């Protein structure tokens, strides 16, 4: 079974948030992670200033948008390298 890295999970959370604020439930279901795992990553991302967490929604900051773009480019570079 493929195991995702912490960078991958963090990047996926940020990519989801690029579409607008999301609830924890929606993020958890889309990423197929348990509540404990999601809370751990959300805490890390919030401490780094990449996301904001309110009572009902999680949003992405400007810093988070920048990181998400870098992550997207990184994934594209990896795909291009594998295809060569």
mmCIF file of the N, C-alpha and C atoms, coordinates in Angstrom:
data_MODEL
# 
_entry.id   MODEL 
# 
loop_
_atom_site.group_PDB 
_atom_site.id 
_atom_site.type_symbol 
_atom_site.label_atom_id 
_atom_site.label_alt_id 
_atom_site.label_comp_id 
_atom_site.label_asym_id 
_atom_site.label_entity_id 
_atom_site.label_seq_id 
_atom_site.pdbx_PDB_ins_code 
_atom_site.Cartn_x 
_atom_site.Cartn_y 
_atom_site.Cartn_z 
_atom_site.occupancy 
_atom_site.B_iso_or_equiv 
_atom_site.pdbx_formal_charge 
_atom_site.auth_seq_id 
_atom_site.auth_comp_id 
_atom_site.auth_asym_id 
_atom_site.auth_atom_id 
_atom_site.pdbx_PDB_model_num 
ATOM 1   N N  . UNK A 1 1  ? 0.837   -1.177 0.000   1.00 0.00 ? 1  UNK A N  1 
ATOM 2   C CA . UNK A 1 1  ? 0.000   0.000  0.000   1.00 0.00 ? 1  UNK A CA 1 
ATOM 3   C C  . UNK A 1 1  ? 0.883   1.242  0.000   1.00 0.00 ? 1  UNK A C  1 
ATOM 4   N N  . UNK A 1 2  ? 0.525   2.224  -0.825  1.00 0.00 ? 2  UNK A N  1 
ATOM 5   C CA . UNK A 1 2  ? 1.267   3.471  -0.931  1.00 0.00 ? 2  UNK A CA 1 
ATOM 6   C C  . UNK A 1 2  ? 1.010   4.336  0.293   1.00 0.00 ? 2  UNK A C  1 
ATOM 7   N N  . UNK A 1 3  ? 2.078   4.829  0.863   1.00 0.00 ? 3  UNK A N  1 
ATOM 8   C CA . UNK A 1 3  ? 1.962   5.684  2.035   1.00 0.00 ? 3  UNK A CA 1 
ATOM 9   C C  . UNK A 1 3  ? 2.383   7.108  1.666   1.00 0.00 ? 3  UNK A C  1 
ATOM 10  N N  . UNK A 1 4  ? 1.505   8.069  1.895   1.00 0.00 ? 4  UNK A N  1 
ATOM 11  C CA . UNK A 1 4  ? 1.797   9.457  1.539   1.00 0.00 ? 4  UNK A CA 1 
ATOM 12  C C  . UNK A 1 4  ? 2.755   10.094 2.533   1.00 0.00 ? 4  UNK A C  1 
ATOM 13  N N  . UNK A 1 5  ? 3.599   10.973 2.029   1.00 0.00 ? 5  UNK A N  1 
ATOM 14  C CA . UNK A 1 5  ? 4.536   11.685 2.883   1.00 0.00 ? 5  UNK A CA 1 
ATOM 15  C C  . UNK A 1 5  ? 3.824   12.862 3.552   1.00 0.00 ? 5  UNK A C  1 
ATOM 16  N N  . UNK A 1 6  ? 4.460   13.411 4.565   1.00 0.00 ? 6  UNK A N  1 
ATOM 17  C CA . UNK A 1 6  ? 3.873   14.575 5.242   1.00 0.00 ? 6  UNK A CA 1 
ATOM 18  C C  . UNK A 1 6  ? 3.807   15.764 4.292   1.00 0.00 ? 6  UNK A C  1 
ATOM 19  N N  . UNK A 1 7  ? 4.794   15.909 3.419   1.00 0.00 ? 7  UNK A N  1 
ATOM 20  C CA . UNK A 1 7  ? 4.768   16.991 2.436   1.00 0.00 ? 7  UNK A CA 1 
ATOM 21  C C  . UNK A 1 7  ? 3.594   16.818 1.490   1.00 0.00 ? 7  UNK A C  1 
ATOM 22  N N  . UNK A 1 8  ? 3.341   15.593 1.075   1.00 0.00 ? 8  UNK A N  1 
ATOM 23  C CA . UNK A 1 8  ? 2.228   15.332 0.165   1.00 0.00 ? 8  UNK A CA 1 
ATOM 24  C C  . UNK A 1 8  ? 0.886   15.653 0.819   1.00 0.00 ? 8  UNK A C  1 
ATOM 25  N N  . UNK A 1 9  ? 0.701   15.221 2.050   1.00 0.00 ? 9  UNK A N  1 
ATOM 26  C CA . UNK A 1 9  ? -0.557  15.489 2.747   1.00 0.00 ? 9  UNK A CA 1 
ATOM 27  C C  . UNK A 1 9  ? -0.736  16.991 2.958   1.00 0.00 ? 9  UNK A C  1 
ATOM 28  N N  . UNK A 1 10 ? 0.314   17.669 3.377   1.00 0.00 ? 10 UNK A N  1 
ATOM 29  C CA . UNK A 1 10 ? 0.245   19.115 3.564   1.00 0.00 ? 10 UNK A CA 1 
ATOM 30  C C  . UNK A 1 10 ? -0.074  19.816 2.247   1.00 0.00 ? 10 UNK A C  1 
ATOM 31  N N  . UNK A 1 11 ? 0.587   19.411 1.186   1.00 0.00 ? 11 UNK A N  1 
ATOM 32  C CA . UNK A 1 11 ? 0.342   19.998 -0.127  1.00 0.00 ? 11 UNK A CA 1 
ATOM 33  C C  . UNK A 1 11 ? -1.079  19.769 -0.609  1.00 0.00 ? 11 UNK A C  1 
ATOM 34  N N  . UNK A 1 12 ? -1.601  18.575 -0.374  1.00 0.00 ? 12 UNK A N  1 
ATOM 35  C CA . UNK A 1 12 ? -2.971  18.270 -0.788  1.00 0.00 ? 12 UNK A CA 1 
ATOM 36  C C  . UNK A 1 12 ? -3.987  19.101 -0.020  1.00 0.00 ? 12 UNK A C  1 
ATOM 37  N N  . UNK A 1 13 ? -3.738  19.306 1.257   1.00 0.00 ? 13 UNK A N  1 
ATOM 38  C CA . UNK A 1 13 ? -4.640  20.148 2.045   1.00 0.00 ? 13 UNK A CA 1 
ATOM 39  C C  . UNK A 1 13 ? -4.652  21.562 1.464   1.00 0.00 ? 13 UNK A C  1 
ATOM 40  N N  . UNK A 1 14 ? -3.471  22.096 1.182   1.00 0.00 ? 14 UNK A N  1 
ATOM 41  C CA . UNK A 1 14 ? -3.389  23.447 0.632   1.00 0.00 ? 14 UNK A CA 1 
ATOM 42  C C  . UNK A 1 14 ? -4.034  23.530 -0.748  1.00 0.00 ? 14 UNK A C  1 
ATOM 43  N N  . UNK A 1 15 ? -3.861  22.507 -1.558  1.00 0.00 ? 15 UNK A N  1 
ATOM 44  C CA . UNK A 1 15 ? -4.472  22.503 -2.891  1.00 0.00 ? 15 UNK A CA 1 
ATOM 45  C C  . UNK A 1 15 ? -6.008  22.519 -2.776  1.00 0.00 ? 15 UNK A C  1 
ATOM 46  N N  . UNK A 1 16 ? -6.545  21.790 -1.812  1.00 0.00 ? 16 UNK A N  1 
ATOM 47  C CA . UNK A 1 16 ? -8.002  21.810 -1.595  1.00 0.00 ? 16 UNK A CA 1 
ATOM 48  C C  . UNK A 1 16 ? -8.478  23.194 -1.167  1.00 0.00 ? 16 UNK A C  1 
ATOM 49  N N  . UNK A 1 17 ? -7.695  23.849 -0.336  1.00 0.00 ? 17 UNK A N  1 
ATOM 50  C CA . UNK A 1 17 ? -8.089  25.145 0.200   1.00 0.00 ? 17 UNK A CA 1 
ATOM 51  C C  . UNK A 1 17 ? -7.976  26.270 -0.827  1.00 0.00 ? 17 UNK A C  1 
ATOM 52  N N  . UNK A 1 18 ? -7.249  26.024 -1.911  1.00 0.00 ? 18 UNK A N  1 
ATOM 53  C CA . UNK A 1 18 ? -7.148  27.037 -2.964  1.00 0.00 ? 18 UNK A CA 1 
ATOM 54  C C  . UNK A 1 18 ? -8.513  27.339 -3.569  1.00 0.00 ? 18 UNK A C  1 
ATOM 55  N N  . UNK A 1 19 ? -9.423  26.390 -3.517  1.00 0.00 ? 19 UNK A N  1 
ATOM 56  C CA . UNK A 1 19 ? -10.776 26.565 -4.070  1.00 0.00 ? 19 UNK A CA 1 
ATOM 57  C C  . UNK A 1 19 ? -11.694 27.342 -3.132  1.00 0.00 ? 19 UNK A C  1 
ATOM 58  N N  . UNK A 1 20 ? -11.206 27.679 -1.953  1.00 0.00 ? 20 UNK A N  1 
ATOM 59  C CA . UNK A 1 20 ? -12.006 28.410 -0.979  1.00 0.00 ? 20 UNK A CA 1 
ATOM 60  C C  . UNK A 1 20 ? -12.009 27.691 0.359   1.00 0.00 ? 20 UNK A C  1 
ATOM 61  N N  . UNK A 1 21 ? -12.507 28.365 1.399   1.00 0.00 ? 21 UNK A N  1 
ATOM 62  C CA . UNK A 1 21 ? -12.542 27.744 2.735   1.00 0.00 ? 21 UNK A CA 1 
ATOM 63  C C  . UNK A 1 21 ? -13.312 26.423 2.720   1.00 0.00 ? 21 UNK A C  1 
ATOM 64  N N  . UNK A 1 22 ? -12.830 25.487 3.499   1.00 0.00 ? 22 UNK A N  1 
ATOM 65  C CA . UNK A 1 22 ? -13.423 24.154 3.575   1.00 0.00 ? 22 UNK A CA 1 
ATOM 66  C C  . UNK A 1 22 ? -13.660 23.778 5.036   1.00 0.00 ? 22 UNK A C  1 
ATOM 67  N N  . UNK A 1 23 ? -14.522 22.824 5.256   1.00 0.00 ? 23 UNK A N  1 
ATOM 68  C CA . UNK A 1 23 ? -14.727 22.288 6.606   1.00 0.00 ? 23 UNK A CA 1 
ATOM 69  C C  . UNK A 1 23 ? -13.749 21.140 6.834   1.00 0.00 ? 23 UNK A C  1 
ATOM 70  N N  . UNK A 1 24 ? -13.503 20.853 8.106   1.00 0.00 ? 24 UNK A N  1 
ATOM 71  C CA . UNK A 1 24 ? -12.629 19.723 8.438   1.00 0.00 ? 24 UNK A CA 1 
ATOM 72  C C  . UNK A 1 24 ? -13.187 18.424 7.869   1.00 0.00 ? 24 UNK A C  1 
ATOM 73  N N  . UNK A 1 25 ? -14.487 18.266 7.963   1.00 0.00 ? 25 UNK A N  1 
ATOM 74  C CA . UNK A 1 25 ? -15.124 17.036 7.484   1.00 0.00 ? 25 UNK A CA 1 
ATOM 75  C C  . UNK A 1 25 ? -14.871 16.827 5.999   1.00 0.00 ? 25 UNK A C  1 
ATOM 76  N N  . UNK A 1 26 ? -15.047 17.877 5.210   1.00 0.00 ? 26 UNK A N  1 
ATOM 77  C CA . UNK A 1 26 ? -14.826 17.761 3.777   1.00 0.00 ? 26 UNK A CA 1 
ATOM 78  C C  . UNK A 1 26 ? -13.369 17.414 3.469   1.00 0.00 ? 26 UNK A C  1 
ATOM 79  N N  . UNK A 1 27 ? -12.436 18.094 4.130   1.00 0.00 ? 27 UNK A N  1 
ATOM 80  C CA . UNK A 1 27 ? -11.013 17.809 3.911   1.00 0.00 ? 27 UNK A CA 1 
ATOM 81  C C  . UNK A 1 27 ? -10.701 16.370 4.288   1.00 0.00 ? 27 UNK A C  1 
ATOM 82  N N  . UNK A 1 28 ? -11.196 15.952 5.440   1.00 0.00 ? 28 UNK A N  1 
ATOM 83  C CA . UNK A 1 28 ? -10.933 14.584 5.922   1.00 0.00 ? 28 UNK A CA 1 
ATOM 84  C C  . UNK A 1 28 ? -11.437 13.544 4.924   1.00 0.00 ? 28 UNK A C  1 
ATOM 85  N N  . UNK A 1 29 ? -12.637 13.745 4.404   1.00 0.00 ? 29 UNK A N  1 
ATOM 86  C CA . UNK A 1 29 ? -13.196 12.787 3.446   1.00 0.00 ? 29 UNK A CA 1 
ATOM 87  C C  . UNK A 1 29 ? -12.450 12.812 2.114   1.00 0.00 ? 29 UNK A C  1 
ATOM 88  N N  . UNK A 1 30 ? -12.119 13.998 1.631   1.00 0.00 ? 30 UNK A N  1 
ATOM 89  C CA . UNK A 1 30 ? -11.425 14.102 0.340   1.00 0.00 ? 30 UNK A CA 1 
ATOM 90  C C  . UNK A 1 30 ? -10.034 13.486 0.395   1.00 0.00 ? 30 UNK A C  1 
ATOM 91  N N  . UNK A 1 31 ? -9.335  13.633 1.534   1.00 0.00 ? 31 UNK A N  1 
ATOM 92  C CA . UNK A 1 31 ? -7.981  13.084 1.657   1.00 0.00 ? 31 UNK A CA 1 
ATOM 93  C C  . UNK A 1 31 ? -7.959  11.660 2.208   1.00 0.00 ? 31 UNK A C  1 
ATOM 94  N N  . UNK A 1 32 ? -9.110  11.227 2.708   1.00 0.00 ? 32 UNK A N  1 
ATOM 95  C CA . UNK A 1 32 ? -9.202  9.877  3.294   1.00 0.00 ? 32 UNK A CA 1 
ATOM 96  C C  . UNK A 1 32 ? -8.190  9.681  4.422   1.00 0.00 ? 32 UNK A C  1 
ATOM 97  N N  . UNK A 1 33 ? -8.254  10.607 5.389   1.00 0.00 ? 33 UNK A N  1 
ATOM 98  C CA . UNK A 1 33 ? -7.416  10.512 6.584   1.00 0.00 ? 33 UNK A CA 1 
ATOM 99  C C  . UNK A 1 33 ? -8.316  10.523 7.803   1.00 0.00 ? 33 UNK A C  1 
ATOM 100 N N  . UNK A 1 34 ? -7.798  10.024 8.919   1.00 0.00 ? 34 UNK A N  1 
ATOM 101 C CA . UNK A 1 34 ? -8.590  10.038 10.142  1.00 0.00 ? 34 UNK A CA 1 
ATOM 102 C C  . UNK A 1 34 ? -8.508  11.422 10.800  1.00 0.00 ? 34 UNK A C  1 
ATOM 103 N N  . UNK A 1 35 ? -9.368  11.657 11.762  1.00 0.00 ? 35 UNK A N  1 
ATOM 104 C CA . UNK A 1 35 ? -9.472  12.953 12.415  1.00 0.00 ? 35 UNK A CA 1 
ATOM 105 C C  . UNK A 1 35 ? -8.175  13.346 13.116  1.00 0.00 ? 35 UNK A C  1 
ATOM 106 N N  . UNK A 1 36 ? -7.544  12.414 13.784  1.00 0.00 ? 36 UNK A N  1 
ATOM 107 C CA . UNK A 1 36 ? -6.296  12.693 14.505  1.00 0.00 ? 36 UNK A CA 1 
ATOM 108 C C  . UNK A 1 36 ? -5.200  13.144 13.549  1.00 0.00 ? 36 UNK A C  1 
ATOM 109 N N  . UNK A 1 37 ? -5.075  12.453 12.414  1.00 0.00 ? 37 UNK A N  1 
ATOM 110 C CA . UNK A 1 37 ? -4.070  12.799 11.418  1.00 0.00 ? 37 UNK A CA 1 
ATOM 111 C C  . UNK A 1 37 ? -4.351  14.184 10.849  1.00 0.00 ? 37 UNK A C  1 
ATOM 112 N N  . UNK A 1 38 ? -5.597  14.439 10.496  1.00 0.00 ? 38 UNK A N  1 
ATOM 113 C CA . UNK A 1 38 ? -5.957  15.733 9.929   1.00 0.00 ? 38 UNK A CA 1 
ATOM 114 C C  . UNK A 1 38 ? -5.664  16.853 10.923  1.00 0.00 ? 38 UNK A C  1 
ATOM 115 N N  . UNK A 1 39 ? -6.053  16.681 12.161  1.00 0.00 ? 39 UNK A N  1 
ATOM 116 C CA . UNK A 1 39 ? -5.806  17.713 13.174  1.00 0.00 ? 39 UNK A CA 1 
ATOM 117 C C  . UNK A 1 39 ? -4.320  17.998 13.332  1.00 0.00 ? 39 UNK A C  1 
ATOM 118 N N  . UNK A 1 40 ? -3.504  16.959 13.283  1.00 0.00 ? 40 UNK A N  1 
ATOM 119 C CA . UNK A 1 40 ? -2.052  17.135 13.402  1.00 0.00 ? 40 UNK A CA 1 
ATOM 120 C C  . UNK A 1 40 ? -1.524  18.010 12.264  1.00 0.00 ? 40 UNK A C  1 
ATOM 121 N N  . UNK A 1 41 ? -1.941  17.715 11.028  1.00 0.00 ? 41 UNK A N  1 
ATOM 122 C CA . UNK A 1 41 ? -1.465  18.489 9.882   1.00 0.00 ? 41 UNK A CA 1 
ATOM 123 C C  . UNK A 1 41 ? -2.032  19.900 9.867   1.00 0.00 ? 41 UNK A C  1 
ATOM 124 N N  . UNK A 1 42 ? -3.285  20.064 10.241  1.00 0.00 ? 42 UNK A N  1 
ATOM 125 C CA . UNK A 1 42 ? -3.862  21.402 10.299  1.00 0.00 ? 42 UNK A CA 1 
ATOM 126 C C  . UNK A 1 42 ? -3.138  22.258 11.332  1.00 0.00 ? 42 UNK A C  1 
ATOM 127 N N  . UNK A 1 43 ? -2.787  21.666 12.459  1.00 0.00 ? 43 UNK A N  1 
ATOM 128 C CA . UNK A 1 43 ? -2.054  22.386 13.497  1.00 0.00 ? 43 UNK A CA 1 
ATOM 129 C C  . UNK A 1 43 ? -0.689  22.842 12.970  1.00 0.00 ? 43 UNK A C  1 
ATOM 130 N N  . UNK A 1 44 ? 0.003   21.957 12.288  1.00 0.00 ? 44 UNK A N  1 
ATOM 131 C CA . UNK A 1 44 ? 1.323   22.291 11.729  1.00 0.00 ? 44 UNK A CA 1 
ATOM 132 C C  . UNK A 1 44 ? 1.196   23.421 10.710  1.00 0.00 ? 44 UNK A C  1 
ATOM 133 N N  . UNK A 1 45 ? 0.231   23.303 9.798   1.00 0.00 ? 45 UNK A N  1 
ATOM 134 C CA . UNK A 1 45 ? 0.047   24.317 8.759   1.00 0.00 ? 45 UNK A CA 1 
ATOM 135 C C  . UNK A 1 45 ? -0.351  25.661 9.372   1.00 0.00 ? 45 UNK A C  1 
ATOM 136 N N  . UNK A 1 46 ? -1.174  25.644 10.412  1.00 0.00 ? 46 UNK A N  1 
ATOM 137 C CA . UNK A 1 46 ? -1.582  26.889 11.068  1.00 0.00 ? 46 UNK A CA 1 
ATOM 138 C C  . UNK A 1 46 ? -0.395  27.536 11.776  1.00 0.00 ? 46 UNK A C  1 
ATOM 139 N N  . UNK A 1 47 ? 0.421   26.743 12.464  1.00 0.00 ? 47 UNK A N  1 
ATOM 140 C CA . UNK A 1 47 ? 1.594   27.290 13.145  1.00 0.00 ? 47 UNK A CA 1 
ATOM 141 C C  . UNK A 1 47 ? 2.588   27.903 12.169  1.00 0.00 ? 47 UNK A C  1 
ATOM 142 N N  . UNK A 1 48 ? 2.636   27.371 10.947  1.00 0.00 ? 48 UNK A N  1 
ATOM 143 C CA . UNK A 1 48 ? 3.533   27.906 9.925   1.00 0.00 ? 48 UNK A CA 1 
ATOM 144 C C  . UNK A 1 48 ? 2.941   29.117 9.202   1.00 0.00 ? 48 UNK A C  1 
ATOM 145 N N  . UNK A 1 49 ? 1.698   29.455 9.519   1.00 0.00 ? 49 UNK A N  1 
ATOM 146 C CA . UNK A 1 49 ? 1.044   30.610 8.909   1.00 0.00 ? 49 UNK A CA 1 
ATOM 147 C C  . UNK A 1 49 ? 0.533   30.343 7.502   1.00 0.00 ? 49 UNK A C  1 
ATOM 148 N N  . UNK A 1 50 ? 0.320   29.069 7.161   1.00 0.00 ? 50 UNK A N  1 
ATOM 149 C CA . UNK A 1 50 ? -0.147  28.710 5.823   1.00 0.00 ? 50 UNK A CA 1 
ATOM 150 C C  . UNK A 1 50 ? -1.665  28.640 5.725   1.00 0.00 ? 50 UNK A C  1 
ATOM 151 N N  . UNK A 1 51 ? -2.334  28.431 6.871   1.00 0.00 ? 51 UNK A N  1 
ATOM 152 C CA . UNK A 1 51 ? -3.798  28.352 6.900   1.00 0.00 ? 51 UNK A CA 1 
ATOM 153 C C  . UNK A 1 51 ? -4.327  29.098 8.113   1.00 0.00 ? 51 UNK A C  1 
ATOM 154 N N  . UNK A 1 52 ? -5.620  29.402 8.054   1.00 0.00 ? 52 UNK A N  1 
ATOM 155 C CA . UNK A 1 52 ? -6.320  29.943 9.216   1.00 0.00 ? 52 UNK A CA 1 
ATOM 156 C C  . UNK A 1 52 ? -7.444  28.980 9.573   1.00 0.00 ? 52 UNK A C  1 
ATOM 157 N N  . UNK A 1 53 ? -7.685  28.839 10.852  1.00 0.00 ? 53 UNK A N  1 
ATOM 158 C CA . UNK A 1 53 ? -8.726  27.923 11.322  1.00 0.00 ? 53 UNK A CA 1 
ATOM 159 C C  . UNK A 1 53 ? -9.723  28.720 12.149  1.00 0.00 ? 53 UNK A C  1 
ATOM 160 N N  . UNK A 1 54 ? -10.994 28.676 11.741  1.00 0.00 ? 54 UNK A N  1 
ATOM 161 C CA . UNK A 1 54 ? -12.061 29.303 12.524  1.00 0.00 ? 54 UNK A CA 1 
ATOM 162 C C  . UNK A 1 54 ? -12.949 28.194 13.070  1.00 0.00 ? 54 UNK A C  1 
ATOM 163 N N  . UNK A 1 55 ? -14.043 28.570 13.693  1.00 0.00 ? 55 UNK A N  1 
ATOM 164 C CA . UNK A 1 55 ? -14.940 27.568 14.271  1.00 0.00 ? 55 UNK A CA 1 
ATOM 165 C C  . UNK A 1 55 ? -15.485 26.594 13.233  1.00 0.00 ? 55 UNK A C  1 
ATOM 166 N N  . UNK A 1 56 ? -15.807 27.098 12.039  1.00 0.00 ? 56 UNK A N  1 
ATOM 167 C CA . UNK A 1 56 ? -16.461 26.248 11.047  1.00 0.00 ? 56 UNK A CA 1 
ATOM 168 C C  . UNK A 1 56 ? -15.634 25.966 9.800   1.00 0.00 ? 56 UNK A C  1 
ATOM 169 N N  . UNK A 1 57 ? -14.699 26.859 9.461   1.00 0.00 ? 57 UNK A N  1 
ATOM 170 C CA . UNK A 1 57 ? -13.986 26.705 8.199   1.00 0.00 ? 57 UNK A CA 1 
ATOM 171 C C  . UNK A 1 57 ? -12.476 26.858 8.355   1.00 0.00 ? 57 UNK A C  1 
ATOM 172 N N  . UNK A 1 58 ? -11.790 26.283 7.396   1.00 0.00 ? 58 UNK A N  1 
ATOM 173 C CA . UNK A 1 58 ? -10.345 26.397 7.311   1.00 0.00 ? 58 UNK A CA 1 
ATOM 174 C C  . UNK A 1 58 ? -10.052 27.111 6.004   1.00 0.00 ? 58 UNK A C  1 
ATOM 175 N N  . UNK A 1 59 ? -9.243  28.150 6.077   1.00 0.00 ? 59 UNK A N  1 
ATOM 176 C CA . UNK A 1 59 ? -8.906  28.913 4.888   1.00 0.00 ? 59 UNK A CA 1 
ATOM 177 C C  . UNK A 1 59 ? -7.407  28.943 4.668   1.00 0.00 ? 59 UNK A C  1 
ATOM 178 N N  . UNK A 1 60 ? -7.001  29.385 3.501   1.00 0.00 ? 60 UNK A N  1 
ATOM 179 C CA . UNK A 1 60 ? -5.593  29.446 3.138   1.00 0.00 ? 60 UNK A CA 1 
ATOM 180 C C  . UNK A 1 60 ? -5.127  30.900 3.168   1.00 0.00 ? 60 UNK A C  1 
ATOM 181 N N  . UNK A 1 61 ? -3.906  31.128 3.605   1.00 0.00 ? 61 UNK A N  1 
ATOM 182 C CA . UNK A 1 61 ? -3.325  32.466 3.645   1.00 0.00 ? 61 UNK A CA 1 
ATOM 183 C C  . UNK A 1 61 ? -2.555  32.728 2.351   1.00 0.00 ? 61 UNK A C  1 
ATOM 184 N N  . UNK A 1 62 ? -2.076  33.952 2.193   1.00 0.00 ? 62 UNK A N  1 
ATOM 185 C CA . UNK A 1 62 ? -1.235  34.279 1.032   1.00 0.00 ? 62 UNK A CA 1 
ATOM 186 C C  . UNK A 1 62 ? 0.014   33.400 1.020   1.00 0.00 ? 62 UNK A C  1 
ATOM 187 N N  . UNK A 1 63 ? 0.608   33.224 2.184   1.00 0.00 ? 63 UNK A N  1 
ATOM 188 C CA . UNK A 1 63 ? 1.787   32.360 2.305   1.00 0.00 ? 63 UNK A CA 1 
ATOM 189 C C  . UNK A 1 63 ? 1.434   30.929 1.899   1.00 0.00 ? 63 UNK A C  1 
ATOM 190 N N  . UNK A 1 64 ? 0.250   30.477 2.282   1.00 0.00 ? 64 UNK A N  1 
ATOM 191 C CA . UNK A 1 64 ? -0.209  29.140 1.916   1.00 0.00 ? 64 UNK A CA 1 
ATOM 192 C C  . UNK A 1 64 ? -0.422  29.005 0.421   1.00 0.00 ? 64 UNK A C  1 
ATOM 193 N N  . UNK A 1 65 ? -0.970  30.045 -0.214  1.00 0.00 ? 65 UNK A N  1 
ATOM 194 C CA . UNK A 1 65 ? -1.151  30.029 -1.664  1.00 0.00 ? 65 UNK A CA 1 
ATOM 195 C C  . UNK A 1 65 ? 0.193   29.929 -2.379  1.00 0.00 ? 65 UNK A C  1 
ATOM 196 N N  . UNK A 1 66 ? 1.172   30.656 -1.877  1.00 0.00 ? 66 UNK A N  1 
ATOM 197 C CA . UNK A 1 66 ? 2.517   30.611 -2.454  1.00 0.00 ? 66 UNK A CA 1 
ATOM 198 C C  . UNK A 1 66 ? 3.093   29.202 -2.334  1.00 0.00 ? 66 UNK A C  1 
ATOM 199 N N  . UNK A 1 67 ? 2.972   28.605 -1.152  1.00 0.00 ? 67 UNK A N  1 
ATOM 200 C CA . UNK A 1 67 ? 3.474   27.252 -0.947  1.00 0.00 ? 67 UNK A CA 1 
ATOM 201 C C  . UNK A 1 67 ? 2.748   26.258 -1.850  1.00 0.00 ? 67 UNK A C  1 
ATOM 202 N N  . UNK A 1 68 ? 1.440   26.418 -2.005  1.00 0.00 ? 68 UNK A N  1 
ATOM 203 C CA . UNK A 1 68 ? 0.662   25.510 -2.856  1.00 0.00 ? 68 UNK A CA 1 
ATOM 204 C C  . UNK A 1 68 ? 1.136   25.577 -4.301  1.00 0.00 ? 68 UNK A C  1 
ATOM 205 N N  . UNK A 1 69 ? 1.464   26.767 -4.785  1.00 0.00 ? 69 UNK A N  1 
ATOM 206 C CA . UNK A 1 69 ? 1.976   26.901 -6.154  1.00 0.00 ? 69 UNK A CA 1 
ATOM 207 C C  . UNK A 1 69 ? 3.333   26.221 -6.306  1.00 0.00 ? 69 UNK A C  1 
ATOM 208 N N  . UNK A 1 70 ? 4.196   26.393 -5.323  1.00 0.00 ? 70 UNK A N  1 
ATOM 209 C CA . UNK A 1 70 ? 5.503   25.732 -5.358  1.00 0.00 ? 70 UNK A CA 1 
ATOM 210 C C  . UNK A 1 70 ? 5.322   24.221 -5.326  1.00 0.00 ? 70 UNK A C  1 
ATOM 211 N N  . UNK A 1 71 ? 4.410   23.740 -4.488  1.00 0.00 ? 71 UNK A N  1 
ATOM 212 C CA . UNK A 1 71 ? 4.136   22.305 -4.398  1.00 0.00 ? 71 UNK A CA 1 
ATOM 213 C C  . UNK A 1 71 ? 3.646   21.772 -5.746  1.00 0.00 ? 71 UNK A C  1 
ATOM 214 N N  . UNK A 1 72 ? 2.753   22.516 -6.389  1.00 0.00 ? 72 UNK A N  1 
ATOM 215 C CA . UNK A 1 72 ? 2.216   22.112 -7.688  1.00 0.00 ? 72 UNK A CA 1 
ATOM 216 C C  . UNK A 1 72 ? 3.342   21.995 -8.726  1.00 0.00 ? 72 UNK A C  1 
ATOM 217 N N  . UNK A 1 73 ? 4.241   22.987 -8.743  1.00 0.00 ? 73 UNK A N  1 
ATOM 218 C CA . UNK A 1 73 ? 5.385   22.948 -9.661  1.00 0.00 ? 73 UNK A CA 1 
ATOM 219 C C  . UNK A 1 73 ? 6.304   21.769 -9.355  1.00 0.00 ? 73 UNK A C  1 
ATOM 220 N N  . UNK A 1 74 ? 6.516   21.500 -8.081  1.00 0.00 ? 74 UNK A N  1 
ATOM 221 C CA . UNK A 1 74 ? 7.357   20.387 -7.652  1.00 0.00 ? 74 UNK A CA 1 
ATOM 222 C C  . UNK A 1 74 ? 6.796   19.052 -8.146  1.00 0.00 ? 74 UNK A C  1 
ATOM 223 N N  . UNK A 1 75 ? 5.508   18.858 -7.996  1.00 0.00 ? 75 UNK A N  1 
ATOM 224 C CA . UNK A 1 75 ? 4.858   17.628 -8.450  1.00 0.00 ? 75 UNK A CA 1 
ATOM 225 C C  . UNK A 1 75 ? 4.976   17.495 -9.963  1.00 0.00 ? 75 UNK A C  1 
ATOM 226 N N  . UNK A 1 76 ? 4.800   18.600 -10.671 1.00 0.00 ? 76 UNK A N  1 
ATOM 227 C CA . UNK A 1 76 ? 4.929   18.566 -12.134 1.00 0.00 ? 76 UNK A CA 1 
ATOM 228 C C  . UNK A 1 76 ? 6.348   18.191 -12.554 1.00 0.00 ? 76 UNK A C  1 
ATOM 229 N N  . UNK A 1 77 ? 7.348   18.725 -11.861 1.00 0.00 ? 77 UNK A N  1 
ATOM 230 C CA . UNK A 1 77 ? 8.737   18.375 -12.152 1.00 0.00 ? 77 UNK A CA 1 
ATOM 231 C C  . UNK A 1 77 ? 8.983   16.881 -11.926 1.00 0.00 ? 77 UNK A C  1 
ATOM 232 N N  . UNK A 1 78 ? 8.426   16.346 -10.859 1.00 0.00 ? 78 UNK A N  1 
ATOM 233 C CA . UNK A 1 78 ? 8.583   14.911 -10.581 1.00 0.00 ? 78 UNK A CA 1 
ATOM 234 C C  . UNK A 1 78 ? 7.925   14.064 -11.661 1.00 0.00 ? 78 UNK A C  1 
ATOM 235 N N  . UNK A 1 79 ? 6.740   14.468 -12.107 1.00 0.00 ? 79 UNK A N  1 
ATOM 236 C CA . UNK A 1 79 ? 6.046   13.721 -13.167 1.00 0.00 ? 79 UNK A CA 1 
ATOM 237 C C  . UNK A 1 79 ? 6.849   13.762 -14.464 1.00 0.00 ? 79 UNK A C  1 
ATOM 238 N N  . UNK A 1 80 ? 7.391   14.928 -14.786 1.00 0.00 ? 80 UNK A N  1 
ATOM 239 C CA . UNK A 1 80 ? 8.194   15.052 -16.005 1.00 0.00 ? 80 UNK A CA 1 
ATOM 240 C C  . UNK A 1 80 ? 9.441   14.186 -15.940 1.00 0.00 ? 80 UNK A C  1 
ATOM 241 N N  . UNK A 1 81 ? 10.059  14.105 -14.776 1.00 0.00 ? 81 UNK A N  1 
ATOM 242 C CA . UNK A 1 81 ? 11.273  13.307 -14.595 1.00 0.00 ? 81 UNK A CA 1 
ATOM 243 C C  . UNK A 1 81 ? 10.957  11.813 -14.777 1.00 0.00 ? 81 UNK A C  1 
ATOM 244 N N  . UNK A 1 82 ? 9.818   11.368 -14.254 1.00 0.00 ? 82 UNK A N  1 
ATOM 245 C CA . UNK A 1 82 ? 9.419   9.957  -14.354 1.00 0.00 ? 82 UNK A CA 1 
ATOM 246 C C  . UNK A 1 82 ? 9.103   9.606  -15.812 1.00 0.00 ? 82 UNK A C  1 
ATOM 247 N N  . UNK A 1 83 ? 8.496   10.530 -16.537 1.00 0.00 ? 83 UNK A N  1 
ATOM 248 C CA . UNK A 1 83 ? 8.098   10.267 -17.910 1.00 0.00 ? 83 UNK A CA 1 
ATOM 249 C C  . UNK A 1 83 ? 9.292   10.204 -18.864 1.00 0.00 ? 83 UNK A C  1 
ATOM 250 N N  . UNK A 1 84 ? 10.415  10.783 -18.491 1.00 0.00 ? 84 UNK A N  1 
ATOM 251 C CA . UNK A 1 84 ? 11.578  10.799 -19.381 1.00 0.00 ? 84 UNK A CA 1 
ATOM 252 C C  . UNK A 1 84 ? 12.295  9.488  -19.426 1.00 0.00 ? 84 UNK A C  1 
# 
